[in-house]
Amino acid sequence: MNSGQELDIDLMEPLAQNRRIFTWVCTAIAFTLSVIALVPLFSLTWEILSQGLNRLSWATLTGLPAPVDLSTDTGFVRNQTGGFAHAILGTLYLVGMASVVSLPLGIMTGIFLSEFARNRAYGYIIRFVITVLSSVPSVIMGVFAYGLIILQGWTKFSAIAGSFALMCTMLPIVSLTTEEALKIVPQSYRLAAAGLGAPKFYRVLRTVVPVAVPGITTGSLLAISRASGETAPLIFTSLSTQFWPTGIFEPMPSLSVFIFNGSGSPFSSEREMAWSASFTLLFIVLTVNLLSRLLTRSRLKSR
């Protein structure tokens, strides 16, 4: 019997009893820790669903907040509950303006770090700065945008200032996730394109980047999801309003600030509206993620 046959026999033999026990124990520990980690997530999701659906209606999604009347128990004019359509529209404005700048710039930065600045001194410096920025609290981003744009007189509290703060929050996330998505592309793709005589810029753009599209999309959605739920930067920059957005140089409402203000209200109706706004924000983020994943998957199947 040769060594190959002996190896096959050894592989087919069952594990020793102590090794099987160790495997079962580790599997049970991993499963238990996974369940413990998921409990807060499902608990929060259930709380948002149970509390947010109570007051959610078409009028809530399409109307403005009702006029305040402190003489009533609800804090609103009687027989009026209002809505938060202005906050939904404002959130789309703010995140959309921030994404227009941060997504292309972040993706190009990630491509530069992965493909053109790899193992270069300046690449390490840029990567270190971006990594530090990704860990900076969002409230610091808001204070930075407030000091740079508002205090310097470039504009007042407005959508421009708010989108700039969100852009500063999104840019490091998009850059780092794009770089990591490109790093996992097999080196053989680059070598094959180089063997065919393709210039470096062309093989990066036409060979490497398309393979990394799912990872880049995931990073971009992560940044959009985080920006959609940010509150502190917007309190310092865009403030809020109870009316429809009137322009990018005016205060802009948002769902996150609406939820923040409503959660601390002494009136139960406003707190219920905050729960409904939380459910709406969760639904928007989840819908964007699902649609993007479906589009990415269909694009990969068609290639």
C-alpha positions as CSV (number, residue, x, y, z in Angstrom):
1,M,0.0,0.0,0.0
2,N,1.5,3.3,-1.1
3,S,1.4,6.6,0.8
4,G,-1.4,8.0,-1.3
5,Q,-3.7,5.1,-0.4
6,E,-2.8,5.4,3.3
7,L,-3.7,9.1,3.2
8,D,-7.1,8.3,1.6
9,I,-7.8,5.8,4.4
10,D,-6.8,8.3,7.1
11,L,-9.1,10.9,5.6
12,M,-12.1,8.5,5.5
13,E,-11.7,7.5,9.1
14,P,-13.9,9.3,11.6
15,L,-12.5,11.9,13.9
16,A,-11.5,10.9,17.4
17,Q,-14.1,11.4,20.1
18,N,-12.3,14.3,21.8
19,R,-12.1,16.1,18.4
20,R,-15.8,15.6,17.7
21,I,-16.7,16.9,21.1
22,F,-14.5,20.0,20.5
23,T,-16.2,20.6,17.2
24,W,-19.7,20.3,18.6
25,V,-18.8,22.7,21.5
26,C,-17.3,25.3,19.1
27,T,-20.3,25.0,16.8
28,A,-22.7,25.5,19.7
29,I,-20.7,28.5,21.0
30,A,-20.7,30.1,17.6
31,F,-24.4,29.5,17.1
32,T,-25.2,30.9,20.5
33,L,-23.1,34.0,20.0
34,S,-24.7,34.5,16.6
35,V,-28.2,34.3,18.1
36,I,-27.2,36.8,20.9
37,A,-25.9,39.2,18.3
38,L,-29.1,39.0,16.3
39,V,-31.4,39.5,19.2
40,P,-30.9,43.3,19.4
41,L,-31.3,43.6,15.7
42,F,-34.6,41.7,15.6
43,S,-35.8,43.4,18.8
44,L,-35.2,46.9,17.3
45,T,-36.8,45.9,14.0
46,W,-39.8,44.5,15.7
47,E,-40.2,47.6,17.9
48,I,-40.0,49.9,14.8
49,L,-42.6,47.8,13.0
50,S,-45.0,47.5,15.9
51,Q,-44.8,51.2,16.9
52,G,-44.4,52.7,13.4
53,L,-47.3,51.1,11.7
54,N,-49.9,52.5,14.1
55,R,-50.1,56.0,12.7
56,L,-48.7,55.2,9.2
57,S,-51.1,56.1,6.4
58,W,-51.2,57.7,3.0
59,A,-52.0,61.1,4.6
60,T,-48.9,60.7,6.8
61,L,-46.7,60.0,3.9
62,T,-48.0,62.9,1.7
63,G,-48.8,65.6,4.2
64,L,-47.1,68.3,6.2
65,P,-47.0,68.4,10.0
66,A,-50.2,69.7,11.5
67,P,-50.4,73.1,13.1
68,V,-49.4,73.1,16.8
69,D,-52.1,73.7,19.4
70,L,-50.8,73.4,23.0
71,S,-54.3,73.5,24.4
72,T,-55.0,70.0,23.1
73,D,-53.8,66.7,24.5
74,T,-52.1,65.8,21.3
75,G,-50.3,69.1,20.7
76,F,-51.9,69.4,17.3
77,V,-55.0,71.1,16.0
78,R,-58.0,68.8,16.7
79,N,-58.8,66.2,14.0
80,Q,-55.4,66.9,12.4
81,T,-52.4,64.6,12.6
82,G,-50.3,65.8,9.7
83,G,-47.4,63.9,8.1
84,F,-43.7,64.1,7.3
85,A,-43.6,64.1,3.5
86,H,-41.4,67.2,3.7
87,A,-38.8,65.2,5.7
88,I,-38.9,62.4,3.1
89,L,-38.3,64.8,0.3
90,G,-35.6,66.6,2.2
91,T,-33.8,63.4,3.0
92,L,-33.7,62.5,-0.7
93,Y,-32.4,65.9,-1.5
94,L,-29.6,65.8,1.0
95,V,-28.5,62.2,0.4
96,G,-28.8,62.7,-3.3
97,M,-26.6,65.8,-3.4
98,A,-24.0,64.1,-1.1
99,S,-24.0,61.0,-3.3
100,V,-23.5,62.9,-6.5
101,V,-20.1,64.1,-5.2
102,S,-19.0,61.4,-2.7
103,L,-19.7,58.3,-4.8
104,P,-17.7,59.1,-7.9
105,L,-14.9,60.7,-5.9
106,G,-14.8,57.9,-3.4
107,I,-14.8,55.2,-6.1
108,M,-12.0,57.0,-8.1
109,T,-10.0,57.3,-4.9
110,G,-10.4,53.6,-4.1
111,I,-9.3,52.7,-7.7
112,F,-6.3,55.0,-7.4
113,L,-5.2,53.5,-4.0
114,S,-5.7,49.9,-5.2
115,E,-4.3,50.0,-8.8
116,F,-2.0,53.0,-9.1
117,A,-0.7,53.8,-5.5
118,R,-0.3,50.3,-4.2
119,N,3.0,49.9,-2.3
120,R,3.8,53.6,-2.7
121,A,4.6,55.9,0.1
122,Y,2.0,58.5,-0.8
123,G,-0.5,55.7,-1.1
124,Y,0.1,54.6,2.5
125,I,-0.3,58.2,3.6
126,I,-3.6,58.7,1.8
127,R,-4.9,55.4,3.0
128,F,-4.0,56.3,6.6
129,V,-5.8,59.7,6.4
130,I,-8.9,58.1,4.9
131,T,-8.9,55.4,7.6
132,V,-8.7,58.0,10.3
133,L,-11.5,60.0,8.7
134,S,-13.7,56.9,8.6
135,S,-13.5,56.5,12.4
136,V,-14.2,60.2,13.1
137,P,-17.7,60.6,14.8
138,S,-20.3,62.1,12.6
139,V,-20.9,65.0,15.0
140,I,-17.3,66.1,14.3
141,M,-18.1,66.1,10.6
142,G,-21.1,68.4,11.3
143,V,-19.0,70.8,13.4
144,F,-16.3,70.8,10.7
145,A,-18.9,71.6,8.0
146,Y,-20.5,74.3,10.3
147,G,-17.1,76.0,10.8
148,L,-16.0,75.8,7.2
149,I,-19.2,76.7,5.4
150,I,-21.5,78.5,7.8
151,L,-19.2,80.4,10.1
152,Q,-17.1,81.5,7.1
153,G,-20.1,83.0,5.5
154,W,-20.3,80.8,2.4
155,T,-23.9,80.0,3.1
156,K,-26.3,79.9,6.0
157,F,-28.0,76.8,7.5
158,S,-29.0,75.1,4.2
159,A,-29.1,71.9,2.2
160,I,-25.7,72.7,0.7
161,A,-24.1,72.7,4.2
162,G,-26.0,69.5,5.2
163,S,-25.0,67.6,2.0
164,F,-21.4,68.7,2.5
165,A,-21.4,67.2,6.0
166,L,-22.9,64.0,4.7
167,M,-20.4,63.9,1.8
168,C,-17.5,64.0,4.4
169,T,-19.1,61.1,6.2
170,M,-19.7,59.0,3.0
171,L,-16.4,59.6,1.2
172,P,-14.1,57.5,3.5
173,I,-16.5,54.6,3.5
174,V,-16.8,54.5,-0.3
175,S,-13.0,54.8,-0.8
176,L,-12.0,52.0,1.6
177,T,-14.7,49.6,0.5
178,T,-13.9,50.2,-3.2
179,E,-10.2,49.6,-2.5
180,E,-11.0,46.3,-0.7
181,A,-13.3,45.2,-3.4
182,L,-10.6,45.7,-6.0
183,K,-8.0,43.9,-3.9
184,I,-9.9,40.7,-4.0
185,V,-10.0,40.6,-7.8
186,P,-7.6,37.8,-8.8
187,Q,-4.3,38.9,-10.1
188,S,-4.7,36.6,-13.1
189,Y,-7.3,39.0,-14.6
190,R,-4.8,41.8,-14.6
191,L,-2.0,39.6,-16.0
192,A,-4.3,38.3,-18.8
193,A,-5.3,41.8,-19.8
194,A,-1.6,42.9,-19.8
195,G,-0.7,39.9,-21.9
196,L,-3.1,41.0,-24.5
197,G,-1.4,44.3,-24.7
198,A,-4.1,46.4,-22.9
199,P,-2.8,49.7,-21.3
200,K,-3.1,49.8,-17.6
201,F,-5.9,52.3,-17.5
202,Y,-7.9,50.3,-20.0
203,R,-7.4,47.0,-18.2
204,V,-8.4,48.5,-14.8
205,L,-11.5,50.1,-16.3
206,R,-12.6,47.3,-18.5
207,T,-11.3,44.2,-16.7
208,V,-10.8,44.8,-12.9
209,V,-13.6,47.3,-12.1
210,P,-16.4,45.3,-13.6
211,V,-15.5,42.2,-11.5
212,A,-15.5,44.4,-8.4
213,V,-18.9,46.0,-9.1
214,P,-20.8,44.0,-6.4
215,G,-18.3,45.0,-3.7
216,I,-18.3,48.6,-4.9
217,T,-22.1,48.7,-4.9
218,T,-22.2,47.2,-1.4
219,G,-19.8,49.9,-0.1
220,S,-21.8,52.7,-1.8
221,L,-25.1,51.4,-0.3
222,L,-23.4,51.2,3.1
223,A,-22.4,54.8,2.8
224,I,-25.9,55.9,1.6
225,S,-27.5,54.0,4.4
226,R,-25.3,55.6,7.0
227,A,-25.9,59.1,5.5
228,S,-29.6,58.6,5.5
229,G,-29.7,58.0,9.2
230,E,-27.2,60.7,10.3
231,T,-28.7,63.3,12.7
232,A,-25.8,65.2,14.3
233,P,-24.2,66.6,11.1
234,L,-27.6,67.9,10.0
235,I,-28.4,69.6,13.3
236,F,-25.3,71.7,12.8
237,T,-25.7,72.4,9.1
238,S,-29.2,72.1,7.6
239,L,-31.4,72.4,10.7
240,S,-35.0,71.6,9.8
241,T,-38.3,73.1,8.8
242,Q,-42.0,72.2,9.0
243,F,-42.6,73.2,5.4
244,W,-41.7,71.9,2.0
245,P,-38.1,72.4,0.9
246,T,-37.8,75.7,-0.9
247,G,-34.2,75.5,-2.2
248,I,-30.7,74.2,-1.6
249,F,-29.7,77.4,0.1
250,E,-32.5,77.2,2.7
251,P,-32.9,75.0,5.8
252,M,-33.8,71.5,4.7
253,P,-35.9,69.0,6.7
254,S,-34.8,65.4,7.0
255,L,-36.3,62.2,8.5
256,S,-33.4,61.8,11.0
257,V,-33.9,65.2,12.5
258,F,-37.6,64.8,12.4
259,I,-37.3,61.6,14.4
260,F,-34.9,63.3,16.8
261,N,-37.2,66.2,17.5
262,G,-40.3,64.0,17.7
263,S,-38.8,61.4,20.1
264,G,-38.2,64.1,22.7
265,S,-41.6,65.7,22.4
266,P,-43.9,65.7,25.5
267,F,-46.9,64.9,23.2
268,S,-47.7,61.3,22.4
269,S,-48.8,62.1,18.8
270,E,-45.4,63.5,17.9
271,R,-43.7,60.5,19.4
272,E,-45.9,58.2,17.4
273,M,-45.1,60.2,14.2
274,A,-41.4,59.8,15.0
275,W,-41.9,56.0,15.1
276,S,-43.7,56.1,11.8
277,A,-40.9,58.2,10.3
278,S,-38.4,55.6,11.7
279,F,-40.3,52.8,9.9
280,T,-40.3,54.9,6.7
281,L,-36.6,55.5,6.9
282,L,-35.9,51.8,7.5
283,F,-38.2,50.9,4.5
284,I,-36.4,53.4,2.2
285,V,-33.0,52.1,3.1
286,L,-34.0,48.4,2.7
287,T,-35.7,49.1,-0.6
288,V,-32.7,50.8,-2.0
289,N,-30.4,47.9,-0.9
290,L,-32.7,45.2,-2.4
291,L,-33.1,47.0,-5.7
292,S,-29.4,47.7,-6.1
293,R,-28.6,44.0,-5.3
294,L,-31.1,42.8,-7.9
295,L,-29.7,45.2,-10.5
296,T,-26.2,44.2,-9.8
297,R,-27.0,40.5,-9.9
298,S,-28.9,40.8,-13.3
299,R,-25.9,42.7,-14.7
300,L,-23.5,40.0,-13.6
301,K,-25.7,37.3,-15.2
302,S,-25.8,39.2,-18.5
303,R,-22.0,39.4,-18.8
